[in-house]
Amino acid sequence: MLWLAAVLFAQPCILNGQFTLEQSLGGPYTESLKAAPQGDHLAWVVNEKGIRNIWYTPVGEPRAQQLTWYTEDDGLSISLEGVLDGTVIYVRGNGNNRKGEPANPASLRQTPEQQLLRLDIASGAIDTLVAASSAVLHANGTELL
């Protein structure tokens, strides 16, 4: 109970019932979570102020590591497709808008296309596999179809 008093004392806006939109929406949150087929590794996307990056940890490890280092809120989504042996497979980019054009929420100079990417966990190297909106893993969990 003492901790609650300390938090409320440190944050007077909580006591007054006043807080900003930035305070309520500005915190990081997880958008996607994917486990390896064996359940021994986890990857997820953290969205912090619109900037999306992939994080990873072996199950049971005390610390997670950030795998990607995107630095701008470019409006491009990240969808995890699989956590395989030493790699994370993901799609970066958005689907088409109502006009059938690739969505470009940040009005980037070059319209981005959805890409299926392979991220090597050890080196951090990212390879573009193909322009695609999703991927399917083989039932054995080690191959991409």
N, C-alpha and C positions, 0 to 999 in steps of 0.2 A: 504494500500500500504506500510505503514511503517513496518508491520509485515513481508512482503516479503523481504524487505531490510535486516531486522534483521536475518531472516533465511539464506539468501544468505551469509551474513557477517559471521555468525557462522559456516557455512559449506563451507570453501574455495574450497573443491573438486567439489562442484556444479558449482562454477564460472569457474573453469578450465576445466570442462567437464570430469573430471577424477573421477572415483569411482571404488571400488573393486567389485568383484563378490559377496563377503560376504555382502557388504553393500546393494546390489540390491536384493539379494535372501535371506538374513539372517533374515528378519523381520517375525513376526508371521502372519499367514493368516488362514482364516476360510475355512474348507473343507466341512462341512456338517451343515445344519441348519434344525431343525425339531420343529414344533409347536405342542402343545397339540391340540386335536380335537376341544376343545372349544376356542382355540386361546389365552388362558390366561397365558401360560407358553412357554418359548423357551429354547431349548438346542442346542448347536453347538459344533463342534470339532475345537480346535485351534491347528495348527501345527506350532511349534516353533523350528526351526532347526532340524526337523525330529521327534521331540518328540510330540506325539499327546495326548491331554487331552480333557475331556468333561467339558464344562462350561454351566451354567444354570441361568435363571432369570425368575421370574414372570414378565409378561408384565407390564410396568409402573414403575418398581422398578429402582432406580438410579444405583444400583451396581449389577454386576453379581458375581456368586461364582463359583470357580473351584471345580468340583466334583471328578475328578480322579487326581492321582498324579504319573503318569508314568514318569520315570526319564531318560529313555534311548531311543535313536534312534534305535529301534529294527526292523524297517521296517514294523511293523504290522499296518495295516490300522484299522480305527474305522469307522463304518457305523451306524448312528443312525437309529433305526427302529421305535421308538415310544416314546412319552412323555405321560405317563399315570398318574393316580392319585398317586403322591408321588414317582414315579419311572421313570427311563429312561431305555429303552430297547435298547441294541446295540450289534452289531457283532464286535468282535475284531479278526483280523487275515486276511490272504490273501487267495485267491482262488488257484487253482492248476496251475502249470506252464505247458509248452508245453508237458512235459513228463508225465503229469498226477499226478505229485507229489505236495504236498503242498509247495507253494512258501516260501522260507526262505531267503529273501534278505540280512539279516544281518549275515547269516551263523551261526545261533544260534546252540549250541551244541545239544539241543533237538528240533526237527522240530515242530514248533507250528501248531496247527490245528485251524480252524475257530471255534469260540464259540459264542453262543448267551448268553448274560449276562444281568442280571437285577441289576440295581444300585438303591439303596434306597437313595433318595435325603436327607432325614433328618439325617440318620446315616452315609452315605457314604459306607455302606456295599455293596459288590458286590457278587452276586451269579451266578454260572454257571448253565444255564438252560439245554443246550444241545449243542452238536456239530452241528452247522448249519451255512449256509451262508446268511440267511435272515429270516425275520419273516413277518407275515401278521397280521394286526390288524383287529378285527371285525368291522363292519360298525358302531357300537355304540361307538367305540373309547376307550372302557374301558377293552376289553379283547384281549388277544393274541391267535391267532389261530395256 
